[in-house]
Amino acid sequence: MTKADIVNEISKNTGIEKVTVQKTVEAFMETVKDSLVKDKNVYLRGFGSFVVKKRAKKTARNISKNTTIIIPEHNIPAFKPSKTFVNKVKANVK
């Protein structure tokens, strides 16, 4: 499902114009990104959490050049679904 599909689905289910829904979805995504950049997690009860994970420094290999490189410690965004969300997806096994 793409962002356009999400906008169409929300517009169809709520009767709100697509332009308004698109602005709302864009604003939501920007708010989540801005919060994560500021190292603030976003918690949505019943859905999940957008969190910042810290990756430790590690040594890796560049196989094509046969060299060792050091990857510094860094942060990455992650999503952790809520238990109810996970259970709902698990129950939908076909």
SULJO-V555360 format. One record per pair of residues at least 24 apart in sequence whose C-alpha atoms are under 10 Angstrom apart, sorted by the first residue. I is the first residue (numbers start at 1). J is the second residue. D is the distance in Angstrom with one decimal. If there is no record, write none. Layout:
<<I,J,D> <I,J,D>>
This chain:
<<33,77,8.8> <36,75,9.8> <36,76,9.2> <36,77,7.1> <36,78,9.5> <37,75,9.5> <37,76,9.7> <37,77,8.9> <39,75,9.2> <39,77,9.6> <41,77,9.4> <41,78,9.7> <41,79,9.9> <42,79,9.5> <43,79,9.9> <43,80,9.5> <43,81,9.9> <43,82,9.5> <44,81,9.3> <44,82,8.5> <45,81,9.7> <45,82,7.4> <45,84,9.5> <45,85,9.9> <46,81,8.4> <46,82,5.8> <46,83,7.7> <46,84,6.2> <46,85,6.6> <46,86,9.9> <47,80,8.8> <47,81,6.0> <47,82,5.4> <47,83,8.4> <47,84,7.6> <47,85,5.9> <47,86,9.0> <48,79,7.0> <48,80,5.5> <48,81,4.0> <48,82,4.4> <48,83,8.2> <48,84,9.0> <48,85,7.5> <48,86,9.4> <49,78,8.2> <49,79,5.7> <49,80,5.2> <49,81,6.3> <49,82,7.3> <50,77,7.1> <50,78,5.8> <50,79,4.6> <50,80,6.5> <50,81,8.7> <51,75,10.0> <51,76,8.5> <51,77,5.9> <51,78,5.3> <51,79,6.1> <51,80,7.5> <52,76,5.7> <52,77,4.7> <52,78,6.1> <52,79,8.7> <53,77,6.2> <53,78,6.6> <53,79,9.7>>
